[in-house]
Amino acid sequence: MKLTALLLTSMLASGSAFAACERADLSPRPEIPSGESASFEEMQQARDEVVAYIKDREAFLECATPSSTVNDRMVGNLERVAGVFNRELGSFLKQQVAVASS
């Protein structure tokens, strides 16, 4: 909640820089399935959504030029999303190896 308020305040303060950005095209934060129970298709879809999410936010950060605090928080959030996906992908791959070995 604090991040949302901080982002909004920063974006409003940046005025014209923010107005030039196409914020409406930002993809929603992806839902990442559990790697232990997800199908190949679910993991593939999650990967595509994570990639789109990160690309959208990177483009927004280049366009909007938010304050360094907001930028750092947004980048940290992107790293967390990528980290969660990578962790679940690791679980998925272990599960696939276990199934193939049995």
N, CA, C and O atoms as a GROMACS GRO file, in nm:
protein
  408
    1MET      N    1   0.082  -0.119   0.000
    1MET     CA    2   0.000   0.000   0.000
    1MET      C    3   0.087   0.125   0.000
    1MET      O    4   0.059   0.221  -0.072
    2LYS      N    5   0.194   0.124   0.083
    2LYS     CA    6   0.282   0.239   0.087
    2LYS      C    7   0.349   0.258  -0.049
    2LYS      O    8   0.367   0.371  -0.095
    3LEU      N    9   0.387   0.145  -0.113
    3LEU     CA   10   0.451   0.153  -0.244
    3LEU      C   11   0.357   0.216  -0.345
    3LEU      O   12   0.399   0.300  -0.425
    4THR      N   13   0.229   0.178  -0.343
    4THR     CA   14   0.132   0.235  -0.436
    4THR      C   15   0.120   0.386  -0.415
    4THR      O   16   0.119   0.462  -0.511
    5ALA      N   17   0.112   0.428  -0.290
    5ALA     CA   18   0.101   0.571  -0.260
    5ALA      C   19   0.227   0.645  -0.304
    5ALA      O   20   0.220   0.754  -0.359
    6LEU      N   21   0.342   0.583  -0.279
    6LEU     CA   22   0.468   0.644  -0.319
    6LEU      C   23   0.478   0.653  -0.470
    6LEU      O   24   0.522   0.755  -0.523
    7LEU      N   25   0.439   0.547  -0.540
    7LEU     CA   26   0.441   0.548  -0.686
    7LEU      C   27   0.350   0.656  -0.740
    7LEU      O   28   0.388   0.731  -0.830
    8LEU      N   29   0.229   0.663  -0.687
    8LEU     CA   30   0.132   0.762  -0.734
    8LEU      C   31   0.183   0.903  -0.711
    8LEU      O   32   0.174   0.988  -0.800
    9THR      N   33   0.237   0.929  -0.593
    9THR     CA   34   0.290   1.062  -0.562
    9THR      C   35   0.404   1.098  -0.656
    9THR      O   36   0.409   1.209  -0.709
   10SER      N   37   0.494   1.004  -0.677
   10SER     CA   38   0.607   1.029  -0.766
   10SER      C   39   0.562   1.053  -0.908
   10SER      O   40   0.614   1.141  -0.976
   11MET      N   41   0.465   0.975  -0.954
   11MET     CA   42   0.418   0.987  -1.092
   11MET      C   43   0.345   1.119  -1.113
   11MET      O   44   0.360   1.183  -1.217
   12LEU      N   45   0.268   1.160  -1.015
   12LEU     CA   46   0.197   1.287  -1.027
   12LEU      C   47   0.296   1.403  -1.026
   12LEU      O   48   0.276   1.503  -1.095
   13ALA      N   49   0.402   1.388  -0.948
   13ALA     CA   50   0.502   1.493  -0.940
   13ALA      C   51   0.581   1.506  -1.070
   13ALA      O   52   0.626   1.615  -1.105
   14SER      N   53   0.597   1.395  -1.141
   14SER     CA   54   0.675   1.400  -1.264
   14SER      C   55   0.594   1.456  -1.381
   14SER      O   56   0.652   1.483  -1.486
   15GLY      N   57   0.465   1.475  -1.367
   15GLY     CA   58   0.379   1.544  -1.461
   15GLY      C   59   0.394   1.504  -1.606
   15GLY      O   60   0.347   1.397  -1.646
   16SER      N   61   0.460   1.588  -1.684
   16SER     CA   62   0.466   1.566  -1.828
   16SER      C   63   0.538   1.439  -1.866
   16SER      O   64   0.501   1.374  -1.964
   17ALA      N   65   0.641   1.401  -1.792
   17ALA     CA   66   0.712   1.276  -1.823
   17ALA      C   67   0.619   1.158  -1.807
   17ALA      O   68   0.620   1.065  -1.888
   18PHE      N   69   0.538   1.161  -1.703
   18PHE     CA   70   0.445   1.051  -1.681
   18PHE      C   71   0.333   1.052  -1.785
   18PHE      O   72   0.290   0.946  -1.830
   19ALA      N   73   0.288   1.168  -1.822
   19ALA     CA   74   0.178   1.178  -1.918
   19ALA      C   75   0.216   1.117  -2.052
   19ALA      O   76   0.129   1.066  -2.123
   20ALA      N   77   0.342   1.122  -2.087
   20ALA     CA   78   0.387   1.067  -2.214
   20ALA      C   79   0.391   0.914  -2.214
   20ALA      O   80   0.394   0.853  -2.321
   21CYS      N   81   0.392   0.853  -2.099
   21CYS     CA   82   0.401   0.707  -2.088
   21CYS      C   83   0.264   0.643  -2.108
   21CYS      O   84   0.161   0.700  -2.072
   22GLU      N   85   0.265   0.526  -2.165
   22GLU     CA   86   0.141   0.453  -2.186
   22GLU      C   87   0.120   0.354  -2.072
   22GLU      O   88   0.132   0.233  -2.091
   23ARG      N   89   0.089   0.406  -1.956
   23ARG     CA   90   0.073   0.324  -1.836
   23ARG      C   91  -0.043   0.225  -1.849
   23ARG      O   92  -0.039   0.119  -1.787
   24ALA      N   93  -0.144   0.257  -1.926
   24ALA     CA   94  -0.261   0.170  -1.939
   24ALA      C   95  -0.225   0.035  -2.000
   24ALA      O   96  -0.300  -0.062  -1.983
   25ASP      N   97  -0.113   0.027  -2.070
   25ASP     CA   98  -0.073  -0.097  -2.135
   25ASP      C   99   0.008  -0.190  -2.045
   25ASP      O  100   0.051  -0.296  -2.090
   26LEU      N  101   0.029  -0.152  -1.920
   26LEU     CA  102   0.107  -0.236  -1.830
   26LEU      C  103   0.031  -0.365  -1.798
   26LEU      O  104  -0.087  -0.362  -1.764
   27SER      N  105   0.099  -0.476  -1.811
   27SER     CA  106   0.036  -0.605  -1.781
   27SER      C  107   0.023  -0.622  -1.630
   27SER      O  108   0.104  -0.566  -1.554
   28PRO      N  109  -0.076  -0.698  -1.584
   28PRO     CA  110  -0.092  -0.720  -1.440
   28PRO      C  111   0.018  -0.811  -1.387
   28PRO      O  112   0.080  -0.885  -1.463
   29ARG      N  113   0.040  -0.805  -1.256
   29ARG     CA  114   0.140  -0.894  -1.195
   29ARG      C  115   0.098  -1.038  -1.219
   29ARG      O  116  -0.016  -1.076  -1.188
   30PRO      N  117   0.186  -1.118  -1.274
   30PRO     CA  118   0.148  -1.256  -1.309
   30PRO      C  119   0.130  -1.345  -1.187
   30PRO      O  120   0.197  -1.329  -1.085
   31GLU      N  121   0.038  -1.439  -1.200
   31GLU     CA  122   0.022  -1.541  -1.098
   31GLU      C  123   0.114  -1.656  -1.137
   31GLU      O  124   0.109  -1.705  -1.250
   32ILE      N  125   0.197  -1.698  -1.044
   32ILE     CA  126   0.295  -1.802  -1.073
   32ILE      C  127   0.251  -1.930  -1.003
   32ILE      O  128   0.237  -1.933  -0.881
   33PRO      N  129   0.229  -2.035  -1.081
   33PRO     CA  130   0.181  -2.160  -1.023
   33PRO      C  131   0.291  -2.231  -0.943
   33PRO      O  132   0.410  -2.203  -0.960
   34SER      N  133   0.249  -2.322  -0.858
   34SER     CA  134   0.343  -2.405  -0.784
   34SER      C  135   0.413  -2.498  -0.881
   34SER      O  136   0.348  -2.568  -0.958
   35GLY      N  137   0.544  -2.498  -0.879
   35GLY     CA  138   0.621  -2.584  -0.968
   35GLY      C  139   0.601  -2.732  -0.941
   35GLY      O  140   0.622  -2.815  -1.029
   36GLU      N  141   0.560  -2.764  -0.820
   36GLU     CA  142   0.541  -2.905  -0.783
   36GLU      C  143   0.416  -2.966  -0.846
   36GLU      O  144   0.407  -3.087  -0.863
   37SER      N  145   0.319  -2.882  -0.879
   37SER     CA  146   0.193  -2.936  -0.931
   37SER      C  147   0.153  -2.879  -1.067
   37SER      O  148   0.053  -2.923  -1.124
   38ALA      N  149   0.228  -2.784  -1.120
   38ALA     CA  150   0.191  -2.720  -1.246
   38ALA      C  151   0.219  -2.809  -1.366
   38ALA      O  152   0.311  -2.891  -1.365
   39SER      N  153   0.140  -2.790  -1.469
   39SER     CA  154   0.165  -2.860  -1.596
   39SER      C  155   0.268  -2.780  -1.675
   39SER      O  156   0.300  -2.666  -1.642
   40PHE      N  157   0.320  -2.843  -1.778
   40PHE     CA  158   0.415  -2.776  -1.866
   40PHE      C  159   0.352  -2.650  -1.924
   40PHE      O  160   0.417  -2.545  -1.930
   41GLU      N  161   0.228  -2.660  -1.967
   41GLU     CA  162   0.159  -2.546  -2.027
   41GLU      C  163   0.142  -2.431  -1.928
   41GLU      O  164   0.156  -2.314  -1.965
   42GLU      N  165   0.112  -2.464  -1.803
   42GLU     CA  166   0.097  -2.360  -1.700
   42GLU      C  167   0.229  -2.288  -1.675
   42GLU      O  168   0.232  -2.166  -1.659
   43MET      N  169   0.338  -2.363  -1.672
   43MET     CA  170   0.469  -2.301  -1.651
   43MET      C  171   0.509  -2.216  -1.771
   43MET      O  172   0.569  -2.110  -1.756
   44GLN      N  173   0.477  -2.264  -1.889
   44GLN     CA  174   0.507  -2.188  -2.010
   44GLN      C  175   0.429  -2.057  -2.011
   44GLN      O  176   0.484  -1.952  -2.045
   45GLN      N  177   0.300  -2.063  -1.975
   45GLN     CA  178   0.218  -1.943  -1.970
   45GLN      C  179   0.272  -1.846  -1.864
   45GLN      O  180   0.278  -1.726  -1.887
   46ALA      N  181   0.309  -1.900  -1.748
   46ALA     CA  182   0.364  -1.815  -1.642
   46ALA      C  183   0.492  -1.746  -1.689
   46ALA      O  184   0.514  -1.628  -1.661
   47ARG      N  185   0.577  -1.822  -1.760
   47ARG     CA  186   0.701  -1.763  -1.813
   47ARG      C  187   0.668  -1.646  -1.906
   47ARG      O  188   0.728  -1.539  -1.896
   48ASP      N  189   0.575  -1.667  -1.997
   48ASP     CA  190   0.537  -1.562  -2.091
   48ASP      C  191   0.483  -1.439  -2.019
   48ASP      O  192   0.515  -1.326  -2.056
   49GLU      N  193   0.402  -1.462  -1.916
   49GLU     CA  194   0.346  -1.351  -1.840
   49GLU      C  195   0.452  -1.276  -1.759
   49GLU      O  196   0.448  -1.154  -1.749
   50VAL      N  197   0.547  -1.350  -1.703
   50VAL     CA  198   0.656  -1.287  -1.627
   50VAL      C  199   0.742  -1.202  -1.721
   50VAL      O  200   0.778  -1.089  -1.687
   51VAL      N  201   0.775  -1.256  -1.837
   51VAL     CA  202   0.856  -1.181  -1.934
   51VAL      C  203   0.782  -1.053  -1.975
   51VAL      O  204   0.843  -0.946  -1.980
   52ALA      N  205   0.654  -1.063  -2.006
   52ALA     CA  206   0.575  -0.945  -2.045
   52ALA      C  207   0.570  -0.843  -1.932
   52ALA      O  208   0.583  -0.722  -1.955
   53TYR      N  209   0.549  -0.891  -1.810
   53TYR     CA  210   0.541  -0.805  -1.693
   53TYR      C  211   0.671  -0.726  -1.675
   53TYR      O  212   0.669  -0.605  -1.652
   54ILE      N  213   0.783  -0.795  -1.686
   54ILE     CA  214   0.912  -0.730  -1.668
   54ILE      C  215   0.939  -0.631  -1.781
   54ILE      O  216   0.984  -0.519  -1.755
   55LYS      N  217   0.914  -0.670  -1.904
   55LYS     CA  218   0.936  -0.580  -2.018
   55LYS      C  219   0.850  -0.454  -2.007
   55LYS      O  220   0.898  -0.344  -2.034
   56ASP      N  221   0.723  -0.470  -1.969
   56ASP     CA  222   0.633  -0.356  -1.955
   56ASP      C  223   0.686  -0.257  -1.852
   56ASP      O  224   0.687  -0.136  -1.875
   57ARG      N  225   0.728  -0.309  -1.738
   57ARG     CA  226   0.776  -0.221  -1.631
   57ARG      C  227   0.910  -0.158  -1.665
   57ARG      O  228   0.934  -0.042  -1.629
   58GLU      N  229   0.996  -0.231  -1.733
   58GLU     CA  230   1.124  -0.172  -1.775
   58GLU      C  231   1.099  -0.056  -1.871
   58GLU      O  232   1.162   0.049  -1.860
   59ALA      N  233   1.008  -0.075  -1.966
   59ALA     CA  234   0.975   0.031  -2.060
   59ALA      C  235   0.914   0.151  -1.987
   59ALA      O  236   0.945   0.266  -2.018
   60PHE      N  237   0.829   0.122  -1.890
   60PHE     CA  238   0.768   0.230  -1.812
   60PHE      C  239   0.874   0.308  -1.735
   60PHE      O  240   0.870   0.431  -1.730
   61LEU      N  241   0.969   0.236  -1.674
   61LEU     CA  242   1.074   0.302  -1.597
   61LEU      C  243   1.160   0.392  -1.686
   61LEU      O  244   1.202   0.499  -1.644
   62GLU      N  245   1.186   0.349  -1.808
   62GLU     CA  246   1.263   0.431  -1.901
   62GLU      C  247   1.186   0.555  -1.942
   62GLU      O  248   1.244   0.662  -1.960
   63CYS      N  249   1.056   0.541  -1.957
   63CYS     CA  250   0.972   0.652  -2.002
   63CYS      C  251   0.942   0.751  -1.890
   63CYS      O  252   0.954   0.872  -1.909
   64ALA      N  253   0.903   0.701  -1.775
   64ALA     CA  254   0.853   0.787  -1.667
   64ALA      C  255   0.963   0.853  -1.586
   64ALA      O  256   0.940   0.957  -1.525
   65THR      N  257   1.080   0.795  -1.584
   65THR     CA  258   1.192   0.841  -1.501
   65THR      C  259   1.146   0.880  -1.360
   65THR      O  260   1.155   0.996  -1.321
   66PRO      N  261   1.097   0.780  -1.283
   66PRO     CA  262   1.053   0.809  -1.146
   66PRO      C  263   1.173   0.842  -1.056
   66PRO      O  264   1.288   0.826  -1.097
   67SER      N  265   1.145   0.886  -0.935
   67SER     CA  266   1.252   0.914  -0.840
   67SER      C  267   1.334   0.788  -0.817
   67SER      O  268   1.287   0.677  -0.844
   68SER      N  269   1.454   0.804  -0.766
   68SER     CA  270   1.540   0.688  -0.745
   68SER      C  271   1.479   0.590  -0.645
   68SER      O  272   1.497   0.469  -0.659
   69THR      N  273   1.408   0.640  -0.546
   69THR     CA  274   1.344   0.552  -0.448
   69THR      C  275   1.236   0.467  -0.515
   69THR      O  276   1.229   0.346  -0.492
   70VAL      N  277   1.152   0.528  -0.594
   70VAL     CA  278   1.046   0.456  -0.664
   70VAL      C  279   1.108   0.358  -0.764
   70VAL      O  280   1.066   0.243  -0.775
   71ASN      N  281   1.209   0.404  -0.836
   71ASN     CA  282   1.278   0.318  -0.932
   71ASN      C  283   1.334   0.195  -0.862
   71ASN      O  284   1.316   0.082  -0.908
   72ASP      N  285   1.402   0.216  -0.750
   72ASP     CA  286   1.462   0.104  -0.675
   72ASP      C  287   1.356   0.006  -0.627
   72ASP      O  288   1.377  -0.116  -0.630
   73ARG      N  289   1.244   0.057  -0.582
   73ARG     CA  290   1.136  -0.031  -0.535
   73ARG      C  291   1.075  -0.111  -0.650
   73ARG      O  292   1.047  -0.230  -0.636
   74MET      N  293   1.056  -0.045  -0.763
   74MET     CA  294   0.999  -0.116  -0.878
   74MET      C  295   1.096  -0.223  -0.929
   74MET      O  296   1.054  -0.334  -0.961
   75VAL      N  297   1.224  -0.190  -0.935
   75VAL     CA  298   1.324  -0.288  -0.979
   75VAL      C  299   1.329  -0.403  -0.879
   75VAL      O  300   1.338  -0.519  -0.919
   76GLY      N  301   1.324  -0.372  -0.750
   76GLY     CA  302   1.322  -0.477  -0.648
   76GLY      C  303   1.202  -0.569  -0.665
   76GLY      O  304   1.214  -0.690  -0.649
   77ASN      N  305   1.087  -0.512  -0.697
   77ASN     CA  306   0.967  -0.592  -0.720
   77ASN      C  307   0.985  -0.682  -0.842
   77ASN      O  308   0.946  -0.798  -0.840
   78LEU      N  309   1.044  -0.629  -0.948
   78LEU     CA  310   1.069  -0.711  -1.067
   78LEU      C  311   1.164  -0.827  -1.034
   78LEU      O  312   1.144  -0.939  -1.081
   79GLU      N  313   1.264  -0.799  -0.954
   79GLU     CA  314   1.358  -0.905  -0.914
   79GLU      C  315   1.288  -1.011  -0.831
   79GLU      O  316   1.316  -1.130  -0.845
   80ARG      N  317   1.196  -0.969  -0.744
   80ARG     CA  318   1.122  -1.067  -0.663
   80ARG      C  319   1.032  -1.155  -0.749
   80ARG      O  320   1.026  -1.276  -0.730
   81VAL      N  321   0.962  -1.094  -0.845
   81VAL     CA  322   0.875  -1.171  -0.935
   81VAL      C  323   0.958  -1.273  -1.012
   81VAL      O  324   0.921  -1.390  -1.022
   82ALA      N  325   1.070  -1.228  -1.067
   82ALA     CA  326   1.158  -1.319  -1.142
   82ALA      C  327   1.212  -1.428  -1.050
   82ALA      O  328   1.222  -1.544  -1.091
   83GLY      N  329   1.246  -1.392  -0.927
   83GLY     CA  330   1.297  -1.490  -0.832
   83GLY      C  331   1.194  -1.596  -0.796
   83GLY      O  332   1.227  -1.715  -0.788
   84VAL      N  333   1.070  -1.555  -0.775
   84VAL     CA  334   0.962  -1.650  -0.745
   84VAL      C  335   0.943  -1.745  -0.864
   84VAL      O  336   0.930  -1.866  -0.846
   85PHE      N  337   0.940  -1.688  -0.984
   85PHE     CA  338   0.924  -1.774  -1.101
   85PHE      C  339   1.040  -1.872  -1.112
   85PHE      O  340   1.019  -1.991  -1.135
   86ASN      N  341   1.162  -1.824  -1.098
   86ASN     CA  342   1.278  -1.912  -1.109
   86ASN      C  343   1.276  -2.023  -1.004
   86ASN      O  344   1.314  -2.136  -1.033
   87ARG      N  345   1.234  -1.991  -0.883
   87ARG     CA  346   1.224  -2.092  -0.777
   87ARG      C  347   1.119  -2.197  -0.814
   87ARG      O  348   1.143  -2.317  -0.799
   88GLU      N  349   1.003  -2.152  -0.861
   88GLU     CA  350   0.898  -2.247  -0.900
   88GLU      C  351   0.938  -2.327  -1.024
   88GLU      O  352   0.903  -2.444  -1.037
   89LEU      N  353   1.012  -2.265  -1.114
   89LEU     CA  354   1.061  -2.338  -1.231
   89LEU      C  355   1.158  -2.447  -1.187
   89LEU      O  356   1.156  -2.558  -1.241
   90GLY      N  357   1.243  -2.417  -1.091
   90GLY     CA  358   1.333  -2.518  -1.037
   90GLY      C  359   1.257  -2.634  -0.976
   90GLY      O  360   1.294  -2.750  -0.997
   91SER      N  361   1.152  -2.605  -0.901
   91SER     CA  362   1.068  -2.710  -0.843
   91SER      C  363   1.001  -2.792  -0.953
   91SER      O  364   0.993  -2.914  -0.943
   92PHE      N  365   0.954  -2.724  -1.056
   92PHE     CA  366   0.890  -2.792  -1.168
   92PHE      C  367   0.988  -2.888  -1.237
   92PHE      O  368   0.955  -3.003  -1.265
   93LEU      N  369   1.108  -2.839  -1.262
   93LEU     CA  370   1.208  -2.922  -1.330
   93LEU      C  371   1.247  -3.043  -1.244
   93LEU      O  372   1.266  -3.153  -1.297
   94LYS      N  373   1.260  -3.023  -1.114
   94LYS     CA  374   1.290  -3.137  -1.023
   94LYS      C  375   1.178  -3.240  -1.029
   94LYS      O  376   1.203  -3.360  -1.031
   95GLN      N  377   1.054  -3.191  -1.030
   95GLN     CA  378   0.938  -3.280  -1.037
   95GLN      C  379   0.940  -3.358  -1.167
   95GLN      O  380   0.911  -3.478  -1.168
   96GLN      N  381   0.975  -3.292  -1.277
   96GLN     CA  382   0.979  -3.359  -1.406
   96GLN      C  383   1.087  -3.466  -1.411
   96GLN      O  384   1.066  -3.573  -1.468
   97VAL      N  385   1.202  -3.438  -1.350
   97VAL     CA  386   1.311  -3.537  -1.344
   97VAL      C  387   1.268  -3.656  -1.260
   97VAL      O  388   1.296  -3.771  -1.295
   98ALA      N  389   1.200  -3.629  -1.149
   98ALA     CA  390   1.152  -3.737  -1.061
   98ALA      C  391   1.052  -3.826  -1.133
   98ALA      O  392   1.056  -3.948  -1.118
   99VAL      N  393   0.962  -3.766  -1.210
   99VAL     CA  394   0.861  -3.843  -1.284
   99VAL      C  395   0.930  -3.924  -1.393
   99VAL      O  396   0.896  -4.040  -1.414
  100ALA      N  397   1.027  -3.865  -1.461
  100ALA     CA  398   1.096  -3.935  -1.568
  100ALA      C  399   1.183  -4.049  -1.516
  100ALA      O  400   1.207  -4.148  -1.586
  101SER      N  401   1.230  -4.035  -1.392
  101SER     CA  402   1.317  -4.138  -1.333
  101SER      C  403   1.239  -4.258  -1.278
  101SER      O  404   1.297  -4.364  -1.255
  102SER      N  405   1.109  -4.240  -1.257
  102SER     CA  406   1.033  -4.350  -1.196
  102SER      C  407   0.972  -4.442  -1.296
  102SER      O  408   0.905  -4.538  -1.259
   0.00000   0.00000   0.00000
